Structure formats: C-alpha cells, structure tokens
Amino acid sequence: MVGQKCVTVVGSGNWGMAIAKIIAQNTKRHPEFKDDLTVWMFDEEVQHKGVKRKLSELFNETHENVKYLPGITLPAHVKAEPDLKKAVMYADILVWVLPHQFIARTAKTVKEVLDPTSVSISMVKGGIDIDPKGLKLCSETIAEILGTEVGVIMGANVANEVARGDFSEATVAMKSPEHAELFRLLFDAPRFAIQTTQDVEGVELCGALKNIVALAAGFTDGLGMGTNTKAAVMRVGLLEMEKFIKHFYPTVQMDTFFESCGMADLITTCFSGRNRKCAEAFSKAKGSRPWADIEAELLGGQKLQGTLTLEEVWPLIELHKLEPQLPLICQTYRIAFEGEAPENLFTVLGRKAPQYPSQALGA
C-alpha cells in the first residue's frame, strides 16, 4: 500500500460504531490515513420520532446510530454506506466487526471488488469453525477467502464505555510488524491504549473463550452468589482457557493471557456485557427460557456470542477427549444445553484442579 490509506469498518452494531468513533479521530490525526471513514451499515428500517427511516440515511443526517449506539455522535467525516461492495471498493484497510455467522458470506461478497493488497483486522469476539485439523479461527477464514493478511484486536472493551471516552486498553495482533504498527496508529488514542503482539491465535481465542466463562459467571449472578463465587469461576475459567488454547496452538505465548485480550477482557466480561447478562436471566429462569427469547428481549438486535462459541467448541472437546481438563466449560455446556441445574456449576468448582504443565498460569 502506497500513499494515504482508505479505511472501511465492515459492520455498524454497538461495537462497530464505538470503534468507528476512535478510528475517525485517528484518521484526522495521522497522515497515513485518508480523513473520510466509511462504515458499511446494513440497510434496516428504524422508528425515529414516529417515522420509519432507513438507518443509514438517518445516520448520515445526524451522525448517530439511534439503534445500536444511541446518544453518541460520531464525527461528520464518518459516512454510512448500505451497499457492501461500494463500501469496500476503495478500501486499503478493513476492520471486520460483524457477528461471526455472517463473516464468510460477507468476505466472499467483497472479494471480487477488494484491492488484493488490502489488509484486514478482525474484532469478532467469538466464532470458531470446525476444521479437519481442529480449529479454524475467524481471522483464518477471512484470510483464506480474501488471500490477504488478517490480524485481530481484542481487549477489555465494553462498547458503550469506549464510546463515551472511558479509558480502555486493547491488544492488536498481526504477524507482520509493519501492519501491527499500522493498526496501532489506527486504534491508539489518549483513552484507548494499544499494545501489539504477533500472537494472533492466542489473542483471538482469548476473545472467544472468555464469552463461555462469562456464561458461567452469569449463572452465579442468577443464583444470587457474590464476588467470591465469581472470582472462583474466573480463576478456573482462565486456566481452562489456557488448557484449551495450548492444546490446539502449543506456541501461543503465555504473556498473551496477561494482556488486555486475556485476563482484563475476562474480568470485564464476567462483570458486565451481554453474555453475563443473558446467562443471569437463564439461571434465574432455571433454564426454562430459550436462549433465543432471552437474546431477543435483552440485546436489542445484538447477538449472543457465548452460547454460539460453546456449541462450536463442544464437538472438539469431545473429539479430543478434553473433558477431564475442562470441567467448568463442560458443566457450562450441560447447564446451557442439556438441562443441568445452574446450581450444579459448583460441583465442578469444588473438584481438585487438574494438573498443569510447568509453564501454566500461576506456576
């Protein structure tokens, strides 16, 4: 890529809008980027002041996404484009922030018009495909379809807090140091601190698996348990994340678990966020409410990642006989999908912890 880079954010939900605000500030700050920022916005209709309006048209008038990030005004040089191919046609840099289930289809749609020298980064927290070799990560799916380098950015980032300017951190992972620095410039801001690494697999899997642990944390909230219980869930959950990730990617760096994408993201997700909130409601209903109903009631059109990721990894856990090493994750699956009572989560928390290799967390 030569000259100023054109940036497109592929997705306009809660997190997509929050990160667009950060990126828009940086395209103005750094000469490496063109000022204007394009956001691909699915062309849905919303009620606004008693009138049905197209969300993209309303955004381009008001610079506010009234459905997914109400009350936050984005800079005037952020433009919504409802035509996917037009949105990415001139992009040198793509920031992917869609629900996982739409990623492959969207990437295939844009491939024919995309600059082959472009580079992408995924913000998709969750979404693991089954591959004959074991796992296929979302970044790997995008890279395979587009034939370009794809990294990830993950961290302790509740979208509304980032959008209103609370201090936050995130971890950028790219194999290419040059591209890692490019994305550091794109995201780093006075109240959004970026660290970089080459550990794409570790960063991405931390971002996916912490959503499963957050379900377990939400179950404890629904049972009326306090912070002692949640701390136990988080401690065991982090160890199990490490065991799962290391099984499939032995070269993952241990430092990754102590970055914002690891421990910090786990903490914030277990105390807030959609997975914890929906799991609390599920637990209060003693598992009698379908997840789809809870999602529709509580998330306002957003998607619940934790249950999807849990269903995706479960066949791998069984295939690789990882159940003895992942008692918390397995019990979370049984509660979420097999009718196990939420209070039985504690039967696995009380077990003797599995033996970990010398390089494990806390050793």
N, C-alpha and C positions, 0 to 999 in steps of 0.2 A: 504493500500500500504506500503510495507516494502522495504527498500533499495532505491537505486537511481531510480528516475522516468524517464521513456522514454516519450518524448513529440512528438506529431504529430499535425501539422497545417493542418486542412482539408479545403483546398482552397488556390488558388495561384493567385488571382487577385491583384489589386493595394494595397488594404488594407492588404490582406493576406501576401504579400511579405514584406510590411513595418513592420508589426508586427513580422514576422519571423526574421527580422534583429535584433529587440530588444530582442526577446526570445533567439536567438542564442548567443548573448552576455552574457545573464544571465545563460544559461546552462553551460557556461565555468566558470562563476564567483561563482556559488553556488554548493556545493557538493550534494545537494538534487536531482540534475538532472544529467542524462547522457549527455555527451557532444553533441553527434550527434543529430541533429534535422531533422525530416522527414517532408516534405511538400507534400501533395497529390496534384498533378498537372494534370489537365485534359489534355489528350494527343492530343493536337491540333497541326496543322502544321502552321508554320510562314515562311515568306520570310526573309532570313538573308543573306546579301551580294549576292543577286541574286540567292540564292539557297533555295529550300524548305527544312525545317528542322523540326523535332519534337521539340516542345517547351521544353519538359522535358530533352531531350538529350542535347540540346543546353545549358540549364541552368546548367546541371551537368558538362559541359565543361567550361563554362565561369562564372558561379555563378551570372549571370544577367538574369532577366526576361525581355527580349527585347520587349515584347508586353505590359506588364502591369506595369512594373516599370523600364523603360529604363534609363540607366545612373547610376544606383545604383548597386554596387557589394556587394553581401552578403558573409558572412564568408564561408570558404571552408568546414566546417562541416555541412552545410545545404545541404541536398540531396533531389532532386525531385523524387517522386515515382508515376508513372502514374497508377499503379494498386491499386485501392482503398483499397481492402482487405489487400494487403501486407503493405500498408502504415500505417494501424491502428492495425495490428495484435498484435504487442508487445507494444502498447501504454498504458501507465498508465494515461496520461493526453491528452485530445483532445481539441484543440482550433478550434471552428467552425467559419469559415468566408467565407460563400457561400451566393449567392442570396437566399432569403427566399423560393422561389418556388422550390428549389432543396433540401431543408433540410430534409423533411420527407422521401423522396425516398432514400437519401444518408444514413440517420440513419438506415433505415430498411435493407439496403445492408450490413452495417458493424456489425449489432447486433450479427450475428451468430459467428463472429470471435473475437469480442471485449472482453477484460478482464472484467468480471462483477464487479470488484472492481474499475474500472477506474472512473475518474471524468472529467466532461467537462465544458467548458465555451463558451458562445456564444458571438460573436462580430457582429452579424447580426443586423444592424440598420434598422429596418423596417420589416414588415411581421407579420400580426396579423390574426389568423384564427378565424372563427366564430364557437362558441361552444354553445350548448343548454343553458349553464349558462351565456353566454355573450361573453367573450373573451377566446382565448387560445393563450398564448404567445409562441414565438419561443422556448424559453428555456423549457417551459412546454411540447411542442411537442417532443423535443429531449429526455427529461427526461422520458416521457411516453413510448416512443419506446425503449429506452435503459435500463430503470429501474435503472438509476444511478442519482446522484445529478448533476444538471446543473445550473451554475450561468451565469452572464453576465458581460461584461466590455464595458462601453460606455464613451465617452468624446468628447471634442473639438479636434478632431484628423483628420485633413486633411492628407491623407496618404503620399503624396509627402513631406510634411513638416516634418512629423515624420521620414521618411526615410532619409532625408538629415541632421537630427540631430537638428532641431529647438526644443526649449523647449516646451513641451506639458504636459498636465495632463490627467488623466482618472480615472474613478470610477469603482472599482471591487465590485460586489455584489454577495455574497454567503450566503446561510442560515447557513452553518457550519463555525464557526470562524476558525477552523483548516484549512479548504480548502481556506477560504479567505486569510489567511496568506500564504498558498502555492502559490496562484496565485499572491499575492503581490510580492513575491520573483521572480516569473517567469517574471513579467512585469516591475517592478520598476527599473528605471535606472537614472543616473545622469540628463538626459534631458527628462525623461518620468516619471513624478511623479504620484504615485498611492495612492488613498485614498480608504478605504474599508467600506462597509456597508452590512447589511443583507437585505436591501430593494430591493430585486430582481425585483419585479413588477414595482416599481417606476422608477428605473434606466432603465429598458428595455423599458418601454413605453415612457419615455422622448426621448430615442434614436430613437423611431419610429415616434412619433408625430411631432418632430421638423422638419422632412422632409416635412410635409404638410405645416407648417408655412413658410418653405423656398421656396415653390412654390409661395406663396403669395408675399414674398419678391422679387422673380424673376419677377413676374408680374409688380411690381412697377419699377424695373430696365428697363424692356422693354418699359414702358411708359415714361421713361426719368426722373422719380422722384428721389429725393435726399435722404440724410440720415434722414431728419426729417420724411419723409413718412415711410421709412424702420423701424425707431425706433418705430413708432406707430404700425406698423404691428407686430413687435417683442413683444411689451408690451402686446397687446391684445392677440397675439398668445400664450404667456406664460400663461396668465390667463386661456385661453381656454384649454390648455394642462392640467392644474391643475384641471379644472372642469371635463373634460373627465375622467382622471385617477382616481380621487376621487370617481366618480360615480360607477366605477366597482371595485375599490380596496380602500375602505374607510380608511384602516390602513396605506396607503402609508405615509411616513414621509415627512413633509414639507421641512426639511433640504435638501432632495434629489434635489429639484428644484434649489438649490443654489450651488450644486456640479458641477463638470466639465460636468457630464452627462446631466445636466439641462440647466441652464442659459448660461454657457460657450459654450456648444455644439450648442445651438440655435443661439448664436451670430455668431460663425464661419460659420455655415451652411447657414445663411442668407446673409453673405457677400462673401462666396465662395462656392465651392462644386458643384456637378453635378445637384442637384435639382434646385438650384437657376439659374444656367446657362441655363438649358433646359427650365425653365419657362420663362426666359427672351426672349429666341428665340420664344417661343409660343406666348408671349404677343406682340412682335414686328410683328409677322405674323397675329395678331388679331384673333388668334385661328384657322387659316385656315390650319395649318400644323398638320398632325397626330403626336401624341407623339412618335410613333414607328420610324417615319422618323427622328425626332429630336434626339432621343436616338442613332440611328444608325450613324448619322452624327457627333455628338458631343462627344460621350462617348467611342469610340474605343473598343467596345465589353463589356464595363461595363453596369450595369443595373441601371435603374432609379427607386429609391425606393419610392419617394414621391407619385407619381400617383398610384402605386400599393397599398400603405398603405391607401390612401384616398378612393380608391374603396372598400377596405376591411372594413373600419370602417363605411362607409356610411349607410349600412343596419342597423347597430347597432344604429347609431344616429337617424334614422327614427323609429326603433322599440321602443327605449326608450324615444322618443319624446324630444330629447336634442337640437333640432334646436334653440329654443329661447336662450339657454345658450352658443351656439357655432356659432354665426353669421359669424365670419371670416372663420372658417373651412367650413361652409356650402356654403358661397359665393365662396370660393376657388374651391369647388367641382363643382358648377354651371359653373364657368368660364372654368374649365378644361374639363368638360364632357357634359355640356348642352348648350353650345353656348352663355353663358352670356359674355358680353363685359368685357375685363380686367379692363377698367376704372371704371366699376361699383363696383369694390372692395371697393371703398371709401364710397359707400352708407352705408356700414355696419360699417366702421371705425368711421363714424360720429355719430352713434347711441349712446344713453345713455347706458353706460355699465350695464350689468346685475348685480343684487345684489349678492354678495358673502358672504358666511358664515364668521364668525369672525376669523376662522383660515386660511382664504385665503391669498394668496400672497399680501404683502403690507399692510395688516391690522394691 
